[in-house]
Amino acid sequence: MKHPQFKINMRAMEFGSVEEGIEDISGFHANMVDHIENNIDGVSSGNILCILIDEEGNEFESLLDEEQFDKSLKKTLDFFKKTENYEKCQRITDLIERI
């Protein structure tokens, strides 16, 4: 299975937050929702969320274990509330209730 890839800026992550270092943060959060939903529905399994690629082309697996689903969904919900993507917010709220 090919995992989604996201470019990262290690310097931004070092001095800020992880979110500040991911170039496509909206895509990253959307992927997190898909990953969790697919795991809950049994469509896929495994804990590899995505591949992060730094400025030098180094690749890192970003892992998300089942016990982190609730916390991750709540953080993703906050992100989509800030961006006023209420359709995603409803989808995330539904997933939180299913966990």
Biopython code that builds the backbone (N, CA, C, O; Angstrom):
import numpy as np
from Bio.PDB.StructureBuilder import StructureBuilder

atoms = [
    (1, "MET", "N", (0.841, -1.187, 0.000)),
    (1, "MET", "CA", (0.000, 0.000, 0.000)),
    (1, "MET", "C", (0.885, 1.248, 0.000)),
    (1, "MET", "O", (1.841, 1.355, 0.767)),
    (2, "LYS", "N", (0.545, 2.162, -0.860)),
    (2, "LYS", "CA", (1.298, 3.413, -0.934)),
    (2, "LYS", "C", (0.663, 4.408, 0.035)),
    (2, "LYS", "O", (-0.546, 4.636, 0.016)),
    (3, "HIS", "N", (1.488, 4.979, 0.859)),
    (3, "HIS", "CA", (1.005, 5.923, 1.860)),
    (3, "HIS", "C", (1.165, 7.354, 1.356)),
    (3, "HIS", "O", (2.112, 7.645, 0.626)),
    (4, "PRO", "N", (0.248, 8.256, 1.736)),
    (4, "PRO", "CA", (0.371, 9.658, 1.333)),
    (4, "PRO", "C", (1.695, 10.240, 1.821)),
    (4, "PRO", "O", (2.217, 9.847, 2.864)),
    (5, "GLN", "N", (2.224, 11.179, 1.050)),
    (5, "GLN", "CA", (3.494, 11.817, 1.402)),
    (5, "GLN", "C", (3.286, 13.310, 1.609)),
    (5, "GLN", "O", (2.529, 13.956, 0.885)),
    (6, "PHE", "N", (3.972, 13.841, 2.610)),
    (6, "PHE", "CA", (3.892, 15.265, 2.917)),
    (6, "PHE", "C", (5.299, 15.810, 3.120)),
    (6, "PHE", "O", (6.111, 15.218, 3.831)),
    (7, "LYS", "N", (5.571, 16.936, 2.492)),
    (7, "LYS", "CA", (6.865, 17.582, 2.669)),
    (7, "LYS", "C", (6.867, 18.327, 3.994)),
    (7, "LYS", "O", (5.873, 18.925, 4.405)),
    (8, "ILE", "N", (8.028, 18.268, 4.648)),
    (8, "ILE", "CA", (8.161, 18.945, 5.941)),
    (8, "ILE", "C", (9.386, 19.848, 5.941)),
    (8, "ILE", "O", (10.341, 19.644, 5.192)),
    (9, "ASN", "N", (9.322, 20.844, 6.798)),
    (9, "ASN", "CA", (10.439, 21.746, 7.018)),
    (9, "ASN", "C", (10.931, 21.482, 8.435)),
    (9, "ASN", "O", (10.293, 21.866, 9.415)),
    (10, "MET", "N", (12.078, 20.819, 8.521)),
    (10, "MET", "CA", (12.596, 20.418, 9.837)),
    (10, "MET", "C", (12.894, 21.619, 10.733)),
    (10, "MET", "O", (12.688, 21.552, 11.945)),
    (11, "ARG", "N", (13.369, 22.697, 10.156)),
    (11, "ARG", "CA", (13.688, 23.890, 10.949)),
    (11, "ARG", "C", (12.431, 24.469, 11.588)),
    (11, "ARG", "O", (12.439, 24.848, 12.759)),
    (12, "ALA", "N", (11.355, 24.534, 10.812)),
    (12, "ALA", "CA", (10.093, 25.043, 11.351)),
    (12, "ALA", "C", (9.574, 24.139, 12.462)),
    (12, "ALA", "O", (9.015, 24.615, 13.450)),
    (13, "MET", "N", (9.762, 22.839, 12.295)),
    (13, "MET", "CA", (9.310, 21.900, 13.316)),
    (13, "MET", "C", (10.167, 21.994, 14.573)),
    (13, "MET", "O", (9.687, 21.793, 15.688)),
    (14, "GLU", "N", (11.429, 22.300, 14.373)),
    (14, "GLU", "CA", (12.360, 22.390, 15.495)),
    (14, "GLU", "C", (12.058, 23.606, 16.368)),
    (14, "GLU", "O", (12.138, 23.536, 17.594)),
    (15, "PHE", "N", (11.709, 24.725, 15.721)),
    (15, "PHE", "CA", (11.503, 25.975, 16.457)),
    (15, "PHE", "C", (10.041, 26.314, 16.688)),
    (15, "PHE", "O", (9.733, 27.226, 17.455)),
    (16, "GLY", "N", (9.145, 25.602, 16.045)),
    (16, "GLY", "CA", (7.718, 25.851, 16.212)),
    (16, "GLY", "C", (7.022, 24.568, 16.608)),
    (16, "GLY", "O", (7.446, 23.851, 17.514)),
    (17, "SER", "N", (5.957, 24.310, 15.909)),
    (17, "SER", "CA", (5.213, 23.078, 16.179)),
    (17, "SER", "C", (5.309, 22.157, 14.964)),
    (17, "SER", "O", (5.755, 22.559, 13.889)),
    (18, "VAL", "N", (4.888, 20.940, 15.161)),
    (18, "VAL", "CA", (4.875, 19.986, 14.054)),
    (18, "VAL", "C", (4.006, 20.527, 12.923)),
    (18, "VAL", "O", (4.374, 20.438, 11.752)),
    (19, "GLU", "N", (2.860, 21.083, 13.276)),
    (19, "GLU", "CA", (1.945, 21.604, 12.261)),
    (19, "GLU", "C", (2.573, 22.717, 11.430)),
    (19, "GLU", "O", (2.299, 22.824, 10.234)),
    (20, "GLU", "N", (3.397, 23.531, 12.036)),
    (20, "GLU", "CA", (4.045, 24.616, 11.296)),
    (20, "GLU", "C", (5.045, 24.079, 10.285)),
    (20, "GLU", "O", (5.371, 24.758, 9.312)),
    (21, "GLY", "N", (5.529, 22.871, 10.507)),
    (21, "GLY", "CA", (6.539, 22.305, 9.630)),
    (21, "GLY", "C", (5.998, 21.486, 8.474)),
    (21, "GLY", "O", (6.760, 21.107, 7.584)),
    (22, "ILE", "N", (4.708, 21.203, 8.463)),
    (22, "ILE", "CA", (4.119, 20.408, 7.384)),
    (22, "ILE", "C", (3.558, 21.353, 6.338)),
    (22, "ILE", "O", (2.711, 22.194, 6.640)),
    (23, "GLU", "N", (4.036, 21.210, 5.094)),
    (23, "GLU", "CA", (3.633, 22.142, 4.034)),
    (23, "GLU", "C", (2.133, 22.105, 3.752)),
    (23, "GLU", "O", (1.506, 23.159, 3.645)),
    (24, "ASP", "N", (1.554, 20.932, 3.632)),
    (24, "ASP", "CA", (0.124, 20.798, 3.328)),
    (24, "ASP", "C", (-0.604, 20.322, 4.577)),
    (24, "ASP", "O", (-1.024, 19.168, 4.664)),
    (25, "ILE", "N", (-0.746, 21.216, 5.532)),
    (25, "ILE", "CA", (-1.315, 20.819, 6.813)),
    (25, "ILE", "C", (-2.783, 20.421, 6.681)),
    (25, "ILE", "O", (-3.248, 19.534, 7.398)),
    (26, "SER", "N", (-3.506, 21.054, 5.789)),
    (26, "SER", "CA", (-4.908, 20.693, 5.569)),
    (26, "SER", "C", (-5.001, 19.268, 5.019)),
    (26, "SER", "O", (-5.836, 18.482, 5.467)),
    (27, "GLY", "N", (-4.153, 18.940, 4.060)),
    (27, "GLY", "CA", (-4.110, 17.592, 3.510)),
    (27, "GLY", "C", (-3.695, 16.563, 4.554)),
    (27, "GLY", "O", (-4.201, 15.441, 4.569)),
    (28, "PHE", "N", (-2.772, 16.952, 5.423)),
    (28, "PHE", "CA", (-2.317, 16.072, 6.496)),
    (28, "PHE", "C", (-3.483, 15.719, 7.424)),
    (28, "PHE", "O", (-3.681, 14.554, 7.769)),
    (29, "HIS", "N", (-4.253, 16.741, 7.825)),
    (29, "HIS", "CA", (-5.394, 16.496, 8.709)),
    (29, "HIS", "C", (-6.475, 15.675, 8.003)),
    (29, "HIS", "O", (-7.066, 14.782, 8.611)),
    (30, "ALA", "N", (-6.735, 15.967, 6.733)),
    (30, "ALA", "CA", (-7.724, 15.202, 5.973)),
    (30, "ALA", "C", (-7.297, 13.738, 5.874)),
    (30, "ALA", "O", (-8.122, 12.832, 5.987)),
    (31, "ASN", "N", (-6.011, 13.520, 5.663)),
    (31, "ASN", "CA", (-5.489, 12.157, 5.595)),
    (31, "ASN", "C", (-5.664, 11.442, 6.931)),
    (31, "ASN", "O", (-5.956, 10.246, 6.962)),
    (32, "MET", "N", (-5.488, 12.162, 8.024)),
    (32, "MET", "CA", (-5.650, 11.560, 9.344)),
    (32, "MET", "C", (-7.093, 11.062, 9.527)),
    (32, "MET", "O", (-7.320, 9.971, 10.051)),
    (33, "VAL", "N", (-8.053, 11.870, 9.093)),
    (33, "VAL", "CA", (-9.461, 11.479, 9.200)),
    (33, "VAL", "C", (-9.711, 10.223, 8.357)),
    (33, "VAL", "O", (-10.351, 9.279, 8.820)),
    (34, "ASP", "N", (-9.205, 10.215, 7.126)),
    (34, "ASP", "CA", (-9.372, 9.051, 6.248)),
    (34, "ASP", "C", (-8.742, 7.803, 6.855)),
    (34, "ASP", "O", (-9.338, 6.727, 6.852)),
    (35, "HIS", "N", (-7.529, 7.964, 7.375)),
    (35, "HIS", "CA", (-6.805, 6.832, 7.968)),
    (35, "HIS", "C", (-7.596, 6.222, 9.127)),
    (35, "HIS", "O", (-7.749, 5.003, 9.208)),
    (36, "ILE", "N", (-8.089, 7.068, 10.010)),
    (36, "ILE", "CA", (-8.827, 6.585, 11.176)),
    (36, "ILE", "C", (-10.140, 5.940, 10.740)),
    (36, "ILE", "O", (-10.504, 4.869, 11.227)),
    (37, "GLU", "N", (-10.840, 6.585, 9.833)),
    (37, "GLU", "CA", (-12.114, 6.030, 9.362)),
    (37, "GLU", "C", (-11.904, 4.674, 8.683)),
    (37, "GLU", "O", (-12.670, 3.739, 8.916)),
    (38, "ASN", "N", (-10.879, 4.567, 7.854)),
    (38, "ASN", "CA", (-10.583, 3.303, 7.180)),
    (38, "ASN", "C", (-10.232, 2.201, 8.171)),
    (38, "ASN", "O", (-10.593, 1.042, 7.966)),
    (39, "ASN", "N", (-9.532, 2.553, 9.241)),
    (39, "ASN", "CA", (-9.207, 1.563, 10.270)),
    (39, "ASN", "C", (-10.457, 1.127, 11.035)),
    (39, "ASN", "O", (-10.643, -0.062, 11.297)),
    (40, "ILE", "N", (-11.303, 2.075, 11.388)),
    (40, "ILE", "CA", (-12.534, 1.760, 12.116)),
    (40, "ILE", "C", (-13.448, 0.877, 11.260)),
    (40, "ILE", "O", (-14.054, -0.068, 11.765)),
    (41, "ASP", "N", (-13.544, 1.190, 9.965)),
    (41, "ASP", "CA", (-14.426, 0.454, 9.055)),
    (41, "ASP", "C", (-13.826, -0.859, 8.584)),
    (41, "ASP", "O", (-14.503, -1.639, 7.915)),
    (42, "GLY", "N", (-12.566, -1.118, 8.918)),
    (42, "GLY", "CA", (-11.916, -2.352, 8.502)),
    (42, "GLY", "C", (-11.464, -2.355, 7.052)),
    (42, "GLY", "O", (-11.096, -3.400, 6.516)),
    (43, "VAL", "N", (-11.489, -1.185, 6.410)),
    (43, "VAL", "CA", (-11.049, -1.068, 5.019)),
    (43, "VAL", "C", (-9.542, -1.270, 4.926)),
    (43, "VAL", "O", (-9.036, -1.867, 3.976)),
    (44, "SER", "N", (-8.850, -0.768, 5.913)),
    (44, "SER", "CA", (-7.399, -0.947, 5.982)),
    (44, "SER", "C", (-7.004, -1.119, 7.437)),
    (44, "SER", "O", (-7.788, -0.865, 8.351)),
    (45, "SER", "N", (-5.785, -1.551, 7.625)),
    (45, "SER", "CA", (-5.270, -1.692, 8.980)),
    (45, "SER", "C", (-3.815, -1.257, 8.969)),
    (45, "SER", "O", (-3.214, -1.066, 7.912)),
    (46, "GLY", "N", (-3.281, -1.110, 10.122)),
    (46, "GLY", "CA", (-1.894, -0.672, 10.228)),
    (46, "GLY", "C", (-1.827, 0.704, 10.848)),
    (46, "GLY", "O", (-2.824, 1.421, 10.934)),
    (47, "ASN", "N", (-0.634, 1.055, 11.277)),
    (47, "ASN", "CA", (-0.490, 2.322, 11.988)),
    (47, "ASN", "C", (0.324, 3.360, 11.217)),
    (47, "ASN", "O", (0.637, 4.418, 11.763)),
    (48, "ILE", "N", (0.674, 3.080, 9.958)),
    (48, "ILE", "CA", (1.414, 4.087, 9.179)),
    (48, "ILE", "C", (0.417, 5.096, 8.629)),
    (48, "ILE", "O", (-0.401, 4.777, 7.766)),
    (49, "LEU", "N", (0.500, 6.312, 9.139)),
    (49, "LEU", "CA", (-0.395, 7.393, 8.717)),
    (49, "LEU", "C", (0.041, 7.962, 7.376)),
    (49, "LEU", "O", (-0.771, 8.126, 6.466)),
    (50, "CYS", "N", (1.339, 8.262, 7.262)),
    (50, "CYS", "CA", (1.864, 8.868, 6.046)),
    (50, "CYS", "C", (3.387, 8.814, 6.080)),
    (50, "CYS", "O", (3.995, 8.346, 7.042)),
    (51, "ILE", "N", (3.970, 9.303, 5.013)),
    (51, "ILE", "CA", (5.418, 9.448, 4.916)),
    (51, "ILE", "C", (5.733, 10.942, 4.900)),
    (51, "ILE", "O", (5.177, 11.697, 4.102)),
    (52, "LEU", "N", (6.625, 11.354, 5.786)),
    (52, "LEU", "CA", (7.072, 12.751, 5.830)),
    (52, "LEU", "C", (8.423, 12.833, 5.149)),
    (52, "LEU", "O", (9.300, 12.007, 5.402)),
    (53, "ILE", "N", (8.599, 13.827, 4.281)),
    (53, "ILE", "CA", (9.838, 13.975, 3.523)),
    (53, "ILE", "C", (10.446, 15.337, 3.831)),
    (53, "ILE", "O", (9.819, 16.373, 3.612)),
    (54, "ASP", "N", (11.675, 15.323, 4.343)),
    (54, "ASP", "CA", (12.325, 16.594, 4.682)),
    (54, "ASP", "C", (12.998, 17.222, 3.465)),
    (54, "ASP", "O", (12.939, 16.685, 2.359)),
    (55, "GLU", "N", (13.638, 18.368, 3.691)),
    (55, "GLU", "CA", (14.248, 19.153, 2.620)),
    (55, "GLU", "C", (15.341, 18.394, 1.873)),
    (55, "GLU", "O", (15.627, 18.691, 0.713)),
    (56, "GLU", "N", (15.941, 17.430, 2.529)),
    (56, "GLU", "CA", (17.030, 16.670, 1.917)),
    (56, "GLU", "C", (16.545, 15.370, 1.273)),
    (56, "GLU", "O", (17.344, 14.589, 0.756)),
    (57, "GLY", "N", (15.236, 15.148, 1.308)),
    (57, "GLY", "CA", (14.675, 13.949, 0.696)),
    (57, "GLY", "C", (14.615, 12.741, 1.618)),
    (57, "GLY", "O", (14.232, 11.652, 1.191)),
    (58, "ASN", "N", (14.987, 12.925, 2.876)),
    (58, "ASN", "CA", (14.894, 11.828, 3.848)),
    (58, "ASN", "C", (13.421, 11.554, 4.148)),
    (58, "ASN", "O", (12.623, 12.478, 4.305)),
    (59, "GLU", "N", (13.083, 10.286, 4.222)),
    (59, "GLU", "CA", (11.703, 9.891, 4.473)),
    (59, "GLU", "C", (11.542, 9.324, 5.880)),
    (59, "GLU", "O", (12.384, 8.573, 6.373)),
    (60, "PHE", "N", (10.430, 9.710, 6.508)),
    (60, "PHE", "CA", (10.111, 9.256, 7.865)),
    (60, "PHE", "C", (8.667, 8.768, 7.886)),
    (60, "PHE", "O", (7.777, 9.419, 7.339)),
    (61, "GLU", "N", (8.443, 7.633, 8.512)),
    (61, "GLU", "CA", (7.073, 7.157, 8.673)),
    (61, "GLU", "C", (6.438, 7.879, 9.853)),
    (61, "GLU", "O", (7.020, 7.953, 10.936)),
    (62, "SER", "N", (5.247, 8.405, 9.634)),
    (62, "SER", "CA", (4.455, 8.977, 10.713)),
    (62, "SER", "C", (3.452, 7.914, 11.124)),
    (62, "SER", "O", (2.648, 7.463, 10.307)),
    (63, "LEU", "N", (3.496, 7.514, 12.386)),
    (63, "LEU", "CA", (2.663, 6.426, 12.877)),
    (63, "LEU", "C", (1.514, 6.952, 13.731)),
    (63, "LEU", "O", (1.655, 7.939, 14.453)),
    (64, "LEU", "N", (0.390, 6.278, 13.634)),
    (64, "LEU", "CA", (-0.769, 6.630, 14.451)),
    (64, "LEU", "C", (-1.417, 5.341, 14.928)),
    (64, "LEU", "O", (-2.053, 4.629, 14.151)),
    (65, "ASP", "N", (-1.252, 5.048, 16.205)),
    (65, "ASP", "CA", (-1.823, 3.838, 16.801)),
    (65, "ASP", "C", (-3.267, 4.083, 17.218)),
    (65, "ASP", "O", (-3.680, 5.221, 17.446)),
    (66, "GLU", "N", (-4.015, 3.011, 17.312)),
    (66, "GLU", "CA", (-5.446, 3.089, 17.629)),
    (66, "GLU", "C", (-5.724, 3.836, 18.933)),
    (66, "GLU", "O", (-6.716, 4.556, 19.037)),
    (67, "GLU", "N", (-4.855, 3.667, 19.925)),
    (67, "GLU", "CA", (-5.102, 4.364, 21.194)),
    (67, "GLU", "C", (-4.926, 5.884, 21.077)),
    (67, "GLU", "O", (-5.265, 6.619, 22.004)),
    (68, "GLN", "N", (-4.403, 6.350, 19.957)),
    (68, "GLN", "CA", (-4.234, 7.792, 19.725)),
    (68, "GLN", "C", (-5.353, 8.379, 18.866)),
    (68, "GLN", "O", (-5.369, 9.586, 18.628)),
    (69, "PHE", "N", (-6.287, 7.554, 18.399)),
    (69, "PHE", "CA", (-7.336, 8.021, 17.492)),
    (69, "PHE", "C", (-8.162, 9.155, 18.092)),
    (69, "PHE", "O", (-8.358, 10.184, 17.445)),
    (70, "ASP", "N", (-8.644, 8.979, 19.314)),
    (70, "ASP", "CA", (-9.515, 9.980, 19.932)),
    (70, "ASP", "C", (-8.810, 11.329, 20.053)),
    (70, "ASP", "O", (-9.355, 12.354, 19.643)),
    (71, "LYS", "N", (-7.624, 11.331, 20.603)),
    (71, "LYS", "CA", (-6.863, 12.576, 20.779)),
    (71, "LYS", "C", (-6.565, 13.225, 19.424)),
    (71, "LYS", "O", (-6.670, 14.443, 19.279)),
    (72, "SER", "N", (-6.197, 12.414, 18.442)),
    (72, "SER", "CA", (-5.865, 12.940, 17.117)),
    (72, "SER", "C", (-7.090, 13.533, 16.438)),
    (72, "SER", "O", (-7.006, 14.586, 15.807)),
    (73, "LEU", "N", (-8.228, 12.857, 16.567)),
    (73, "LEU", "CA", (-9.457, 13.388, 15.968)),
    (73, "LEU", "C", (-9.858, 14.713, 16.610)),
    (73, "LEU", "O", (-10.314, 15.622, 15.916)),
    (74, "LYS", "N", (-9.696, 14.832, 17.905)),
    (74, "LYS", "CA", (-10.045, 16.084, 18.588)),
    (74, "LYS", "C", (-9.139, 17.225, 18.134)),
    (74, "LYS", "O", (-9.598, 18.354, 17.965)),
    (75, "LYS", "N", (-7.868, 16.936, 17.937)),
    (75, "LYS", "CA", (-6.939, 17.962, 17.453)),
    (75, "LYS", "C", (-7.284, 18.344, 16.003)),
    (75, "LYS", "O", (-7.229, 19.515, 15.628)),
    (76, "THR", "N", (-7.633, 17.346, 15.211)),
    (76, "THR", "CA", (-8.022, 17.595, 13.827)),
    (76, "THR", "C", (-9.339, 18.361, 13.765)),
    (76, "THR", "O", (-9.522, 19.216, 12.898)),
    (77, "LEU", "N", (-10.245, 18.060, 14.673)),
    (77, "LEU", "CA", (-11.507, 18.795, 14.755)),
    (77, "LEU", "C", (-11.241, 20.273, 15.027)),
    (77, "LEU", "O", (-11.852, 21.138, 14.400)),
    (78, "ASP", "N", (-10.337, 20.567, 15.955)),
    (78, "ASP", "CA", (-9.972, 21.962, 16.242)),
    (78, "ASP", "C", (-9.435, 22.652, 14.992)),
    (78, "ASP", "O", (-9.772, 23.804, 14.716)),
    (79, "PHE", "N", (-8.596, 21.939, 14.237)),
    (79, "PHE", "CA", (-8.030, 22.518, 13.018)),
    (79, "PHE", "C", (-9.145, 22.871, 12.029)),
    (79, "PHE", "O", (-9.161, 23.978, 11.489)),
    (80, "PHE", "N", (-10.067, 21.952, 11.788)),
    (80, "PHE", "CA", (-11.116, 22.208, 10.798)),
    (80, "PHE", "C", (-12.144, 23.217, 11.298)),
    (80, "PHE", "O", (-12.788, 23.877, 10.483)),
    (81, "LYS", "N", (-12.317, 23.358, 12.606)),
    (81, "LYS", "CA", (-13.169, 24.438, 13.128)),
    (81, "LYS", "C", (-12.551, 25.788, 12.802)),
    (81, "LYS", "O", (-13.247, 26.717, 12.392)),
    (82, "LYS", "N", (-11.231, 25.891, 12.987)),
    (82, "LYS", "CA", (-10.532, 27.150, 12.702)),
    (82, "LYS", "C", (-10.609, 27.517, 11.226)),
    (82, "LYS", "O", (-10.680, 28.695, 10.876)),
    (83, "THR", "N", (-10.595, 26.504, 10.358)),
    (83, "THR", "CA", (-10.662, 26.768, 8.921)),
    (83, "THR", "C", (-12.109, 26.784, 8.416)),
    (83, "THR", "O", (-12.358, 26.928, 7.219)),
    (84, "GLU", "N", (-13.050, 26.634, 9.342)),
    (84, "GLU", "CA", (-14.483, 26.683, 9.068)),
    (84, "GLU", "C", (-14.933, 25.651, 8.039)),
    (84, "GLU", "O", (-15.794, 25.930, 7.204)),
    (85, "ASN", "N", (-14.353, 24.470, 8.104)),
    (85, "ASN", "CA", (-14.754, 23.363, 7.240)),
    (85, "ASN", "C", (-15.723, 22.496, 8.055)),
    (85, "ASN", "O", (-15.342, 21.485, 8.644)),
    (86, "TYR", "N", (-16.974, 22.928, 8.063)),
    (86, "TYR", "CA", (-17.953, 22.297, 8.946)),
    (86, "TYR", "C", (-18.377, 20.906, 8.480)),
    (86, "TYR", "O", (-18.826, 20.094, 9.288)),
    (87, "GLU", "N", (-18.242, 20.630, 7.203)),
    (87, "GLU", "CA", (-18.528, 19.284, 6.703)),
    (87, "GLU", "C", (-17.537, 18.288, 7.314)),
    (87, "GLU", "O", (-17.927, 17.214, 7.772)),
    (88, "LYS", "N", (-16.256, 18.655, 7.315)),
    (88, "LYS", "CA", (-15.233, 17.801, 7.939)),
    (88, "LYS", "C", (-15.493, 17.691, 9.438)),
    (88, "LYS", "O", (-15.337, 16.620, 10.023)),
    (89, "CYS", "N", (-15.890, 18.803, 10.058)),
    (89, "CYS", "CA", (-16.153, 18.792, 11.503)),
    (89, "CYS", "C", (-17.235, 17.770, 11.841)),
    (89, "CYS", "O", (-17.107, 17.031, 12.818)),
    (90, "GLN", "N", (-18.287, 17.723, 11.050)),
    (90, "GLN", "CA", (-19.361, 16.760, 11.309)),
    (90, "GLN", "C", (-18.864, 15.331, 11.130)),
    (90, "GLN", "O", (-19.188, 14.449, 11.925)),
    (91, "ARG", "N", (-18.083, 15.111, 10.089)),
    (91, "ARG", "CA", (-17.532, 13.775, 9.841)),
    (91, "ARG", "C", (-16.653, 13.328, 11.010)),
    (91, "ARG", "O", (-16.723, 12.175, 11.436)),
    (92, "ILE", "N", (-15.833, 14.235, 11.526)),
    (92, "ILE", "CA", (-14.941, 13.931, 12.646)),
    (92, "ILE", "C", (-15.747, 13.663, 13.911)),
    (92, "ILE", "O", (-15.450, 12.725, 14.651)),
    (93, "THR", "N", (-16.761, 14.478, 14.158)),
    (93, "THR", "CA", (-17.620, 14.285, 15.330)),
    (93, "THR", "C", (-18.270, 12.912, 15.275)),
    (93, "THR", "O", (-18.354, 12.224, 16.292)),
    (94, "ASP", "N", (-18.728, 12.509, 14.099)),
    (94, "ASP", "CA", (-19.326, 11.178, 13.932)),
    (94, "ASP", "C", (-18.309, 10.081, 14.239)),
    (94, "ASP", "O", (-18.640, 9.085, 14.882)),
    (95, "LEU", "N", (-17.065, 10.267, 13.777)),
    (95, "LEU", "CA", (-16.021, 9.272, 14.045)),
    (95, "LEU", "C", (-15.704, 9.172, 15.525)),
    (95, "LEU", "O", (-15.521, 8.075, 16.052)),
    (96, "ILE", "N", (-15.639, 10.303, 16.192)),
    (96, "ILE", "CA", (-15.362, 10.307, 17.636)),
    (96, "ILE", "C", (-16.430, 9.501, 18.375)),
    (96, "ILE", "O", (-16.117, 8.762, 19.307)),
    (97, "GLU", "N", (-17.678, 9.642, 17.965)),
    (97, "GLU", "CA", (-18.764, 8.895, 18.596)),
    (97, "GLU", "C", (-18.659, 7.394, 18.329)),
    (97, "GLU", "O", (-19.131, 6.586, 19.129)),
    (98, "ARG", "N", (-18.046, 7.025, 17.213)),
    (98, "ARG", "CA", (-17.919, 5.601, 16.846)),
    (98, "ARG", "C", (-16.767, 4.891, 17.554)),
    (98, "ARG", "O", (-16.713, 3.662, 17.591)),
    (99, "ILE", "N", (-15.864, 5.662, 18.106)),
    (99, "ILE", "CA", (-14.701, 5.043, 18.756)),
    (99, "ILE", "C", (-15.097, 4.422, 20.088)),
    (99, "ILE", "O", (-14.252, 3.854, 20.780)),
]
sb = StructureBuilder()
sb.init_structure("model")
sb.init_model(0)
sb.init_chain("A")
sb.init_seg("    ")
for serial, (resi, resn, name, xyz) in enumerate(atoms, 1):
    if name == "N":
        sb.init_residue(resn, " ", resi, " ")
    sb.init_atom(name, np.array(xyz, "f"), 0.0, 1.0, " ", f" {name:<3s}", serial, name[0])
structure = sb.get_structure()
